[in-house]
Amino acid sequence: MIYTTSIKNITKDQLNGFFVGWPNPPSSEVHLKLLEKSSHMVLAIAQESKQVIGFITANSDDVLSAYIPFLEVLPAYQGQGIGKQLVKEMFNLLSDIYMIDLMCDEDLMGYYEKLGMQRAHGMIRRNYTKQSGL
């Protein structure tokens, strides 16, 4: 497994299979664009196939705050510690930041608590007609 903060030489063809269960998932092209536009990101890449099998992104002012909108691992690779390592790598990148926030579904809160995060209240607004990124 290779963990990298570079998207150099990453193509849309290496980004298949993510956003499982989304009614309007982003295309591989949009996925590549969101990686490019994120202020911080880490990829997990399978050494043999060079397929991206997991990723995490963060957007930050690089002064006090960061928000993690995405942590995804392909279903076939879940349960192997890849997500945990992606979070660890991102926390290392953001080690000088005062607050790192994310929103998640209730069933994922225990996962993030095990990684050192704490529960908080939050608010969201969603425009599902824009979920695909188009």
MDAnalysis code that builds the backbone (N, CA, C; Angstrom):
import MDAnalysis as mda
import numpy as np

u = mda.Universe.empty(402, n_residues=134, atom_resindex=np.repeat(np.arange(134), 3), trajectory=True)
u.add_TopologyAttr("name", ["N", "CA", "C"] * 134)
u.add_TopologyAttr("resid", np.arange(1, 135))
u.add_TopologyAttr("resname", ["MET", "ILE", "TYR", "THR", "THR", "SER", "ILE", "LYS", "ASN", "ILE", "THR", "LYS", "ASP", "GLN", "LEU", "ASN", "GLY", "PHE", "PHE", "VAL", "GLY", "TRP", "PRO", "ASN", "PRO", "PRO", "SER", "SER", "GLU", "VAL", "HIS", "LEU", "LYS", "LEU", "LEU", "GLU", "LYS", "SER", "SER", "HIS", "MET", "VAL", "LEU", "ALA", "ILE", "ALA", "GLN", "GLU", "SER", "LYS", "GLN", "VAL", "ILE", "GLY", "PHE", "ILE", "THR", "ALA", "ASN", "SER", "ASP", "ASP", "VAL", "LEU", "SER", "ALA", "TYR", "ILE", "PRO", "PHE", "LEU", "GLU", "VAL", "LEU", "PRO", "ALA", "TYR", "GLN", "GLY", "GLN", "GLY", "ILE", "GLY", "LYS", "GLN", "LEU", "VAL", "LYS", "GLU", "MET", "PHE", "ASN", "LEU", "LEU", "SER", "ASP", "ILE", "TYR", "MET", "ILE", "ASP", "LEU", "MET", "CYS", "ASP", "GLU", "ASP", "LEU", "MET", "GLY", "TYR", "TYR", "GLU", "LYS", "LEU", "GLY", "MET", "GLN", "ARG", "ALA", "HIS", "GLY", "MET", "ILE", "ARG", "ARG", "ASN", "TYR", "THR", "LYS", "GLN", "SER", "GLY", "LEU"])
u.atoms.positions = np.array([
    [0.837, -1.175, 0.000],
    [0.000, 0.000, 0.000],
    [0.886, 1.244, 0.000],
    [0.559, 2.174, -0.860],
    [1.274, 3.441, -0.929],
    [0.318, 4.542, -0.492],
    [0.766, 5.408, 0.414],
    [-0.012, 6.574, 0.820],
    [0.712, 7.793, 0.277],
    [-0.021, 8.659, -0.410],
    [0.607, 9.817, -1.043],
    [-0.291, 11.040, -0.950],
    [0.351, 12.198, -0.952],
    [-0.374, 13.469, -0.981],
    [-0.300, 14.103, -2.361],
    [0.145, 13.345, -3.333],
    [0.281, 13.860, -4.697],
    [-0.728, 13.187, -5.630],
    [-1.323, 13.994, -6.488],
    [-2.192, 13.419, -7.517],
    [-1.515, 13.440, -8.886],
    [-0.222, 13.747, -8.874],
    [0.540, 13.712, -10.121],
    [0.438, 12.300, -10.704],
    [0.112, 12.217, -11.961],
    [-0.044, 10.957, -12.696],
    [-1.290, 10.161, -12.316],
    [-2.164, 10.704, -11.478],
    [-3.434, 10.033, -11.181],
    [-4.420, 10.391, -12.284],
    [-5.085, 9.385, -12.810],
    [-6.081, 9.606, -13.862],
    [-7.462, 9.220, -13.354],
    [-8.474, 9.650, -14.071],
    [-9.855, 9.327, -13.694],
    [-10.087, 7.820, -13.697],
    [-9.341, 7.080, -14.516],
    [-9.501, 5.630, -14.594],
    [-9.049, 4.916, -13.322],
    [-8.290, 5.593, -12.476],
    [-7.842, 5.020, -11.211],
    [-8.822, 5.317, -10.073],
    [-9.928, 5.978, -10.381],
    [-10.858, 6.444, -9.346],
    [-12.242, 5.805, -9.458],
    [-12.312, 4.575, -9.865],
    [-13.602, 3.901, -10.035],
    [-14.046, 3.208, -8.757],
    [-15.362, 3.162, -8.541],
    [-15.931, 2.388, -7.445],
    [-16.223, 3.137, -6.169],
    [-15.993, 4.437, -6.151],
    [-16.247, 5.222, -4.941],
    [-17.686, 5.758, -4.919],
    [-18.082, 6.364, -3.816],
    [-19.393, 6.979, -3.615],
    [-20.520, 5.942, -3.710],
    [-20.267, 4.766, -3.129],
    [-21.233, 3.675, -3.124],
    [-22.498, 4.099, -2.378],
    [-23.630, 3.858, -2.984],
    [-24.912, 4.164, -2.357],
    [-25.405, 5.572, -2.590],
    [-24.614, 6.411, -3.222],
    [-25.056, 7.770, -3.513],
    [-26.076, 7.721, -4.647],
    [-27.203, 8.413, -4.515],
    [-28.184, 8.433, -5.607],
    [-27.638, 9.085, -6.885],
    [-26.801, 10.110, -6.732],
    [-26.215, 10.827, -7.863],
    [-24.713, 10.955, -7.653],
    [-23.971, 9.854, -7.751],
    [-22.538, 9.925, -7.437],
    [-21.763, 10.761, -8.441],
    [-20.708, 11.415, -7.969],
    [-19.833, 12.147, -8.879],
    [-19.156, 11.183, -9.853],
    [-18.917, 11.644, -11.046],
    [-18.175, 10.853, -12.029],
    [-16.706, 10.805, -11.621],
    [-15.952, 9.954, -12.273],
    [-14.506, 9.887, -12.009],
    [-13.823, 11.207, -12.346],
    [-14.331, 11.900, -13.369],
    [-13.766, 13.199, -13.734],
    [-13.984, 14.222, -12.620],
    [-15.200, 14.236, -12.070],
    [-15.512, 15.154, -10.969],
    [-14.708, 14.764, -9.730],
    [-14.556, 13.475, -9.492],
    [-13.769, 13.002, -8.354],
    [-12.331, 13.521, -8.454],
    [-11.739, 13.419, -9.631],
    [-10.378, 13.925, -9.827],
    [-10.322, 15.429, -9.574],
    [-11.324, 16.142, -10.027],
    [-11.376, 17.592, -9.827],
    [-11.480, 17.933, -8.338],
    [-12.300, 17.182, -7.582],
    [-12.420, 17.492, -6.147],
    [-11.118, 17.212, -5.421],
    [-10.359, 16.208, -5.866],
    [-9.037, 15.969, -5.272],
    [-8.088, 17.124, -5.583],
    [-8.129, 17.598, -6.829],
    [-7.265, 18.714, -7.240],
    [-7.575, 19.991, -6.470],
    [-8.843, 20.240, -6.193],
    [-9.276, 21.499, -5.568],
    [-9.202, 21.470, -4.040],
    [-9.034, 20.304, -3.446],
    [-8.949, 20.208, -1.984],
    [-7.620, 20.798, -1.515],
    [-7.649, 21.483, -0.385],
    [-6.399, 22.064, 0.108],
    [-5.446, 20.985, 0.618],
    [-6.000, 19.858, 1.063],
    [-5.183, 18.733, 1.526],
    [-5.878, 17.440, 1.112],
    [-5.109, 16.445, 0.732],
    [-5.669, 15.138, 0.435],
    [-4.589, 14.085, 0.550],
    [-5.050, 12.871, 0.852],
    [-4.162, 11.717, 0.917],
    [-4.852, 10.592, 0.164],
    [-4.090, 9.894, -0.659],
    [-4.593, 8.747, -1.402],
    [-3.941, 7.480, -0.883],
    [-4.710, 6.399, -0.889],
    [-4.170, 5.056, -0.671],
    [-4.197, 4.367, -2.021],
    [-3.045, 3.895, -2.471],
    [-2.930, 3.290, -3.799],
    [-2.398, 1.870, -3.661],
    [-3.076, 0.928, -4.334],
    [-2.604, -0.453, -4.353],
    [-1.331, -0.518, -5.190],
    [-0.292, -1.115, -4.645],
    [1.004, -1.143, -5.333],
    [0.942, -1.893, -6.658],
    [0.287, -3.031, -6.682],
    [0.253, -3.848, -7.893],
    [-0.552, -3.196, -9.015],
    [-1.798, -2.851, -8.728],
    [-2.713, -2.362, -9.773],
    [-2.617, -0.861, -10.006],
    [-2.022, -0.139, -9.072],
    [-1.959, 1.333, -9.108],
    [-3.353, 1.966, -9.001],
    [-4.331, 1.186, -8.582],
    [-5.697, 1.669, -8.388],
    [-5.772, 2.445, -7.076],
    [-6.457, 3.581, -7.093],
    [-6.728, 4.304, -5.853],
    [-7.797, 3.506, -5.123],
    [-7.498, 3.096, -3.895],
    [-8.456, 2.281, -3.152],
    [-9.022, 3.017, -1.939],
    [-8.501, 4.216, -1.668],
    [-9.026, 5.024, -0.587],
    [-8.515, 6.450, -0.705],
    [-9.274, 7.370, -0.119],
    [-8.839, 8.767, -0.133],
    [-9.491, 9.515, 1.013],
    [-8.847, 10.600, 1.411],
    [-9.380, 11.530, 2.397],
    [-9.037, 12.933, 1.920],
    [-9.964, 13.859, 2.107],
    [-9.707, 15.247, 1.740],
    [-9.989, 16.148, 2.928],
    [-9.348, 17.315, 2.920],
    [-9.617, 18.350, 3.910],
    [-9.513, 19.700, 3.222],
    [-10.319, 20.609, 3.684],
    [-10.232, 21.997, 3.242],
    [-9.944, 22.831, 4.479],
    [-8.946, 23.706, 4.344],
    [-8.454, 24.414, 5.514],
    [-8.031, 25.830, 5.170],
    [-8.093, 26.692, 6.186],
    [-7.514, 28.032, 6.041],
    [-6.026, 28.005, 6.378],
    [-5.534, 26.851, 6.827],
    [-4.136, 26.653, 7.218],
    [-3.693, 27.577, 8.345],
    [-4.655, 28.072, 9.101],
    [-4.354, 28.904, 10.260],
    [-4.962, 28.262, 11.511],
    [-6.294, 28.156, 11.540],
    [-6.974, 27.621, 12.716],
    [-7.891, 26.432, 12.444],
    [-8.463, 26.351, 11.234],
    [-9.523, 25.367, 11.048],
    [-9.362, 24.535, 9.777],
    [-9.910, 23.324, 9.876],
    [-9.956, 22.421, 8.729],
    [-11.234, 21.612, 8.819],
    [-11.747, 21.246, 7.681],
    [-12.948, 20.419, 7.593],
    [-12.641, 19.227, 6.694],
    [-12.984, 18.039, 7.152],
    [-12.789, 16.824, 6.364],
    [-14.132, 16.418, 5.765],
    [-14.306, 16.650, 4.459],
    [-15.576, 16.272, 3.839],
    [-15.635, 14.821, 3.373],
    [-14.493, 14.215, 3.047],
    [-14.510, 12.876, 2.483],
    [-13.457, 11.967, 3.086],
    [-13.887, 10.777, 3.454],
    [-13.024, 9.646, 3.747],
    [-13.726, 8.449, 3.141],
    [-13.109, 7.850, 2.150],
    [-13.718, 6.686, 1.502],
    [-12.671, 5.640, 1.211],
    [-13.063, 4.395, 1.416],
    [-12.249, 3.238, 1.060],
    [-13.144, 2.324, 0.244],
    [-12.626, 1.820, -0.862],
    [-13.421, 0.912, -1.690],
    [-13.922, -0.255, -0.848],
    [-15.168, -0.694, -1.057],
    [-15.747, -1.763, -0.234],
    [-14.874, -3.013, -0.108],
    [-14.223, -3.428, -1.168],
    [-13.391, -4.642, -1.130],
    [-12.177, -4.500, -0.217],
    [-11.822, -3.275, 0.146],
    [-10.629, -3.021, 0.962],
    [-10.961, -2.544, 2.373],
    [-12.235, -2.432, 2.701],
    [-12.616, -1.977, 4.035],
    [-12.276, -3.029, 5.079],
    [-12.057, -2.580, 6.306],
    [-11.731, -3.486, 7.407],
    [-10.266, -3.883, 7.466],
    [-9.415, -3.232, 6.678],
    [-7.990, -3.565, 6.647],
    [-7.118, -2.458, 7.248],
    [-7.747, -1.452, 7.857],
    [-6.989, -0.370, 8.482],
    [-6.603, 0.760, 7.549],
    [-7.084, 0.719, 6.315],
    [-6.730, 1.747, 5.336],
    [-7.344, 3.092, 5.720],
    [-8.620, 3.109, 6.087],
    [-9.266, 4.348, 6.515],
    [-8.576, 4.944, 7.733],
    [-8.240, 4.098, 8.687],
    [-7.544, 4.550, 9.896],
    [-6.209, 5.204, 9.535],
    [-5.470, 4.598, 8.611],
    [-4.184, 5.161, 8.199],
    [-4.376, 6.469, 7.440],
    [-5.412, 6.548, 6.600],
    [-5.693, 7.794, 5.886],
    [-5.980, 8.930, 6.870],
    [-6.772, 8.642, 7.897],
    [-7.071, 9.656, 8.916],
    [-5.789, 10.051, 9.647],
    [-4.975, 9.084, 10.010],
    [-3.706, 9.370, 10.691],
    [-2.820, 10.270, 9.833],
    [-2.719, 9.957, 8.559],
    [-1.913, 10.774, 7.645],
    [-2.464, 12.204, 7.567],
    [-3.797, 12.330, 7.492],
    [-4.405, 13.664, 7.415],
    [-4.192, 14.425, 8.712],
    [-4.362, 13.770, 9.846],
    [-4.110, 14.438, 11.120],
    [-2.662, 14.918, 11.205],
    [-1.726, 14.162, 10.663],
    [-0.326, 14.597, 10.640],
    [-0.166, 15.846, 9.777],
    [-0.831, 15.876, 8.615],
    [-0.764, 17.054, 7.753],
    [-1.336, 18.290, 8.437],
    [-2.340, 18.075, 9.269],
    [-3.059, 19.178, 9.914],
    [-2.652, 19.354, 11.382],
    [-1.495, 18.875, 11.746],
    [-1.093, 18.861, 13.160],
    [-0.962, 20.245, 13.789],
    [-0.792, 21.282, 12.992],
    [-0.676, 22.641, 13.528],
    [-2.005, 23.382, 13.572],
    [-3.068, 22.717, 13.212],
    [-4.396, 23.344, 13.137],
    [-5.137, 23.170, 14.461],
    [-5.799, 24.219, 14.907],
    [-6.556, 24.203, 16.168],
    [-7.750, 23.257, 16.112],
    [-8.578, 23.346, 15.055],
    [-9.783, 22.516, 15.015],
    [-9.916, 21.800, 13.679],
    [-10.214, 20.510, 13.783],
    [-10.481, 19.679, 12.623],
    [-11.882, 19.115, 12.814],
    [-12.768, 19.483, 11.921],
    [-14.170, 19.080, 12.034],
    [-14.563, 18.178, 10.878],
    [-15.569, 17.344, 11.122],
    [-16.208, 16.584, 10.057],
    [-17.625, 16.266, 10.485],
    [-18.444, 15.976, 9.519],
    [-19.819, 15.541, 9.765],
    [-19.914, 14.105, 9.265],
    [-20.652, 13.267, 10.009],
    [-20.832, 11.886, 9.578],
    [-22.172, 11.371, 10.071],
    [-22.590, 10.267, 9.510],
    [-23.813, 9.621, 9.959],
    [-23.602, 9.037, 11.351],
    [-24.691, 8.887, 12.069],
    [-24.659, 8.379, 13.449],
    [-23.887, 7.064, 13.564],
    [-24.069, 6.172, 12.601],
    [-23.422, 4.867, 12.701],
    [-21.903, 4.919, 12.520],
    [-21.360, 6.049, 12.100],
    [-19.910, 6.189, 11.929],
    [-19.244, 6.925, 13.091],
    [-20.038, 7.447, 14.005],
    [-19.464, 8.237, 15.097],
    [-18.491, 7.426, 15.958],
    [-18.822, 6.195, 16.246],
    [-17.931, 5.344, 17.036],
    [-16.591, 5.128, 16.360],
    [-16.602, 5.002, 15.031],
    [-15.369, 4.840, 14.263],
    [-14.456, 6.035, 14.474],
    [-14.996, 7.238, 14.353],
    [-14.183, 8.443, 14.505],
    [-13.774, 8.682, 15.957],
    [-14.607, 8.266, 16.900],
    [-14.214, 8.371, 18.309],
    [-12.974, 7.522, 18.585],
    [-12.898, 6.337, 17.980],
    [-11.724, 5.473, 18.156],
    [-10.460, 6.109, 17.578],
    [-10.640, 7.071, 16.684],
    [-9.497, 7.753, 16.070],
    [-9.165, 9.067, 16.776],
    [-9.805, 9.302, 17.938],
    [-9.459, 10.455, 18.753],
    [-10.361, 11.664, 18.592],
    [-11.440, 11.524, 17.839],
    [-12.360, 12.649, 17.675],
    [-13.455, 12.563, 18.738],
    [-14.153, 13.664, 18.943],
    [-15.249, 13.676, 19.910],
    [-16.538, 14.128, 19.245],
    [-17.635, 13.670, 19.805],
    [-18.953, 14.025, 19.278],
    [-19.227, 15.509, 19.504],
    [-19.939, 16.092, 18.540],
    [-20.358, 17.488, 18.634],
    [-21.665, 17.629, 17.869],
    [-22.310, 18.736, 18.038],
    [-23.532, 19.008, 17.288],
    [-23.175, 19.824, 16.057],
    [-23.932, 19.645, 15.019],
    [-23.655, 20.391, 13.799],
    [-24.921, 20.587, 12.983],
    [-24.785, 21.376, 11.982],
    [-25.882, 21.650, 11.066],
    [-25.373, 21.451, 9.643],
    [-26.269, 21.054, 8.771],
    [-25.900, 20.878, 7.370],
    [-26.995, 21.430, 6.472],
    [-26.618, 21.711, 5.261],
    [-27.569, 22.057, 4.204],
    [-27.116, 21.288, 2.975],
    [-28.025, 20.605, 2.319],
    [-27.691, 19.801, 1.158],
    [-28.561, 20.192, -0.030],
    [-27.945, 20.265, -1.192],
    [-28.647, 20.493, -2.459],
    [-28.406, 19.226, -3.281],
    [-29.280, 18.243, -3.129],
    [-29.070, 16.948, -3.751],
    [-29.111, 16.982, -5.274],
    [-29.650, 18.044, -5.856],
    [-29.617, 18.143, -7.304],
    [-28.204, 18.405, -7.813],
    [-27.306, 18.793, -6.909],
    [-25.903, 19.071, -7.272],
    [-24.963, 17.978, -6.771],
    [-25.504, 16.852, -6.275],
    [-24.689, 15.816, -5.668],
    [-23.665, 15.218, -6.627],
    [-23.950, 15.185, -7.905],
    [-23.021, 14.591, -8.868],
    [-21.857, 15.517, -9.190],
    [-21.946, 16.784, -8.766],
    [-20.876, 17.731, -9.045],
    [-20.995, 18.412, -10.384],
    [-22.064, 18.163, -11.088],
    [-22.270, 18.779, -12.413],
    [-23.144, 20.003, -12.319],
])
